[in-house]
Amino acid sequence: MDLALTPEQTLIRDTAREFASKEVQPQAARIDKEHRFPAELIKKMGELGLMGIAVPDAWGGAGMDAVSYVLALEEICKACASTGVIMSVNNSLVCDPILNFGTDAQKQRWLSPLASGKMLGCYALSEPEAGSDAAAQKTNARKDGDHWLISGTKNFITNAPQADVVLVFATTDAASKHHGISAFLVPTNTPGLTVGPADDKLGIRGSHSAQIFFDNCRVPADALLGAEGDGFRVAMRTLDGGRIGIAAQAVGIAQAAFEAATHYAVERKTFGKPISEHQAIQFKLADMSTEIDAARMLLWRAAVTKDEGRKYGKEAAMAKVFASEVANKVAKEAVQVFGGYGYLTDYPVERHYRDAKITEIYEGTSEIQRLVIAAALLKE
């Protein structure tokens, strides 16, 4: 794998880095404290092409590759994990499936405004009793003439309170089990669709999630994304790409925590010298840096594999499980380097610690990633 970035990849990384440093990072603590959705930042990210990085120019996106996407996403997440996951969901879980499975009419209606940041999307797969077991869907869609009526409840839906469109998965043929699940694009202002109150969460507090309720929500036939019964395939392929995005988020969180710990270690003195001169702290920093680099390499490999058009599910799962666990370890160690100060909200490492945990859970838990990896290995 060539580790040298192209001029285009370098440009989007540097663009995201500058934007994150100047506009995102200064607001990150307040976004977290106030549980505030960063609407103005999302609008600017759309203008910079960050909300539809891999979407072709013809459909309003930046027309770049998966490597460019993870480079940019890491920079945004390093500054603010909440802002980063809003970007990740819109790119990976909404734009990508519309690009891969949508009709030209669907792309014209949804993809262009989503990729340009004029609209925001969400992805509704999880349910109160169907998380890791995604095939256990209870939300259903039944035909009513030339329309569909959708009923059910979706859980933990990131971007739901602000989204303009929801990609929802529902059972259209219960007898066919996971082959009887279909995907629909539903405007959030459709009668019968209700978004619940925002969840009160441990971390990523500026990224709002909520339940979505469907009560005979009536949508036309052209709301179907892909073929009838193809929803589970749409969902799983989409999650493969989404896991690359969450791995990028985890690397960004870990890098932010590491840099904060390193700077503090140089400045903080104990026993007459900076704590960075104590071997115990040096070993922590060395392990943190090594593991972040390893996570980043797995992330880049997954992105390159996707760009090359090869199957990348195993690589995405490896990147996601390793990077998320590294993020949690590094954030924990960063708090330890700060000592008592690390436990205070005056410093950013406690926020990184809280933000890191979710990366081991959403878009497939660490346990699910290991099942995906093992299944792929046993087929080789």
N, C-alpha and C positions, 0 to 999 in steps of 0.2 A: 504493500500500500504506500503510495506516494504521500508523504506528510506535508509537502509544500503546498501552500494555498495558492489558488489562482488569483489574479488581480481582482476579479469580481468578488470572490469570497473574502479577500482581505478588505475590500471596500465596504461590504455590508457588515462585516465584523466591526470595523472601525466606526462606521456610522452608528451602529447600535451601541457601541461602547461610549462614544461621545454623548449620545442622547441619554443613555442610562446614567452616566456620570453627572451631567449637567442638569437634567430635568427629573429623572426618576429617583435616584438615590437621595437627594435632599428632601423628598417628600415621603420616603418609605416608612419612617418611624411614625409619622402622623397618620398615614394611610392605615397602618396596623392599629394604632391606638384608637382611632376614630371608627374603625371598621368601614372605611370610606371607599366606595368604588371609584377608581381613578379615571373618571370619564374623559377628562381633558387629555390625559396621557394616552389613552386608547385612540382618541381622535388623531393626535399627532403621530402615533405609531402607524395608523392607517395611511396618513399622508407620506410617511417614509417608506411605505411598502412592506411594513413588518407584519401586517395582519393577513397577508396572503402571499408569503414569500415564494412558495413553490407553484403558485397558480400562474399560468401563462399570461403574457401581456394582453392577449386578446380577450381575456376574461377579467381584466382589472388588477392582476397580480404583478409581482416583481419578476416572475419568470425565472427563478433561480432554483438551485438544487437543494437536496436534503442537508448536505454539509453546510451550505450557507445558512440554512434554517437553524441548525443546532448551534452554530457559531453566534448568531444573533440572539437566540433565545438564552444561551448561557449568560450573555452580557446583561440582558434585561433582568433575568432571575438573580444574578449576583447583586444587582441594585435593589430589587424588590420582587420577592417570590410571588406575591399576590398579582402584581402587574404581569409577571411572566406567565403565570398559568392561564390568565385570561387570553393572552396571545396564543398560548399553546393549544387551548381548546378550539379556538376559532380556526387556527391553521390545520391542526392534525385531525380533529374530530368532526369538523363541519366542512371546511373547504375541500379537504382531501377526498372524502367519500362522494361529494357532489361532482368533483372533477373526474373521479374514476367511474362512477356509476350513473351520473345524471344525464338527462337528455339536453340537447342544446337549449331548449326552452327553459329548463330548470337552471341551467348555468347562466342564462341571460337574466333570469329573474332573481336568482339568489347569489350565484358565485361572484359576479362582478361587484355588487355592493358589499358583500362580506369581505372580499379580498382587499377592497379599497378602504375598509374601515367605516363605511357609511352605515353598515348594519353589523349586528353581532349575533352569533349563533351559539346554540348549546346542543348537547348530545345526551339523549335520554334512553339509557339502557337499564341501569340499576333500578331495582324495586325494593320495597320493604322486606320481601322474602326471596329476592333474586339478586344477589350481589355477585359473588364469585361464580355461582351456578347460574350463568346468564341465560341458559336454555329454559330455566324454570319461570318463564314469563307468565304473568297473569293478565297483564294488559292485553286487550283483544281488539281486533278491528273486524267488523262484519260489513258485508256489502249491503247497500241500500240503494237499489237502482244503479245509477252511474256514479254513486258516491260511496264513501266508507264512513262508518261510525266507530270512533275510537273511544274505549272506556278503560280506565285503570289508573294506577298511581305510579309515578316514577320518583326515585329517591336520590338525594345528594347530587342534584344536577347543577354543575358549575355554570355560571353565567345566566342561569334561569331568570333571576329578577330583572335583568337588563336585556335579555335576548329578544331579537325580532323574529327568529325562526328556531324551531326545535326539530332535530332529527330524532324521531321517536320510533322505537321498535315495538311491534305488537304481534300477537299471535293471530294469524288469519286462517289457520287450519290446525286445530289442536291435535288431531289424530296423527299428523305428520311430525309431531314433536319439534325439534329444532329446525327441521326442514319446512315447518309451517309458520315460521316467523317472517314478517315483512317489515320494510323500512318506509317511513313516510316523512315528508317535509311539511311541517305544519306551522303556519304563521302564529305567533303567540297571542294575537288579538282575535283568534278564531273563537266564536261562541262555543262554550262547553269546555274550554281550556282555562284553568285557573292555576296561578303560581302561588304557592304558600309563602309564609314569612321566611326571611333569610335565616339560614342556620347560624347558631352562635358557636363558633369553632375555636379550637385550641390555637391554630395558626392560619396562615394565608387569609387573614381576616378582611383584607380589602377585596378579595375574590369571593363574591357572594354565591352561595349555592342554596338550593331550596327544593322542596317537593313540587312536582307538577301533577295536577289532577285533570283527568279527562273524563267527561261525563257526556257520552253520546256526542263527542266532538266530530262534527261533520266536515269532511274534506273531499274534494273532487278526486276522480280517478288519477288525474295527472300529478297528485301529491305523492304517489308511489315512487320511491327511489329504487331503481333496479327492477328486477322481475318479482312478481308475487312469489313468496316463499324463499326469496334470496336474502332475507334480512340478516340471518345469522352469519352468513358469509360476509355481508357488508360490515357487520359489527366487528367480527374477528379480524378482518383485514384492516379495518380502521384502527383498531386497538394496537395492532403491530406498529403502525406509524406513530400512534399516540404514546407508546412506551418509549420511543426514541425521544419524543418531546419531554417526557417526565424525567428521563435520564439526563437530558440537558438542564432541566430545572435543578435536579439534585446536584449536578456538577457546579452550577452557578452558586447555589447555597453554600456548598462546601468551600468553594474558592473564597467567597466573601467571609466566611467564618475563619478560614485559615489566615487570610490577610489581616483581619482584625486582631487575631491572636499574635501574629508575628510582630505587628507594629506595637502592640501593648507590651510584648515581651522585651522589646528593645528599650522601651521607655520606663517600665516599672523596675524599681530597684529593691532588692532585699539583701541583707547581710553585706551591704556596701557595694553591690554591683548589680547590673541589669540582670533580670531573671533569665534572659536569653543566654547568659553565660553559665547557667546551671545545666548540667548534663541531663537532668530529668526533663527540663523544658526542651532542650535541643532534640532529645529523642522523640518527644511528642511532635514537634514541628517537622522533623524528618519523616516520620511515619505519615503524618497528615499530607504532606506534599507528594510523597510517593504514591499514596493511594488515590489522591485526586488525579494525578497524571494517568494512572492505570485506568481509572474510571473514564477519563476523557478519551483514552485510546479505544476502549470498548465502544464508547459512544460514536466516535468517528468511524470505526469499522462498520457499525450498524448503518450509519448514514451512507457510507460509500457503497455498501452492499445494496441498499435500496436504490441509490442512484444508478447502479449498474444493471438494474432490472432483474436481479436475482432474488430468490426467496430470502427473507431477512427476519422471519419470526424468531428464530433461535437467537440471532445476534441482537435483536431488539430486547428480548427477554433478559439475555446476559447483561447487556448494558444497563437495563433498568434495575435489575435486582442488585447488581454490584454498586452502581452509582448511588442508589437510594440508601443502601446500608453504609456506604462511605460517608454520605452527607450526614447521617445521624451520628456516626462515630466522630467525625471531624467537628461537628457542632458541639457535641458533648465535651470533647477535649478542649475546644476553644473556651467554653464556659469555665472549665477547670483551670486553664491558664490565667484567666482573669480573676480566679478566686471569688471572693465575696462580691466583687464588682460585677462579675459575670451574671450574677443572680438578679441584678437590678435592671430596670427598663431604661436606665440612662445610657446603657451601652447596647450595641446591636446584637451581640452574640446570643442573648436570651431569645431574641426574635428568630434568629437563624435556627436555634435549637427547636423552637416550637414549629417553625415552618418546615423543617426537615422531615418530621415524622410522617406527614401525609404522603410523601413520595414512596414510602414502603407499602402504602395501602391502595391509593386510587390507580385506576387503569390497570388493575390486576395486582393483587397483593404479592409480597415476596414469595409466599408459598405457591401461588399460582404460577409465578415466573419459573420456579424450579420444576413444576410439573410440565410446563411448556418446553423447557430446555431438555428435560429427561425424555419426553416423548419424541423430540426431534433427534436426539442422540440414538435412541433405540431403533429409529427408522433408517439410520445411516448404514 
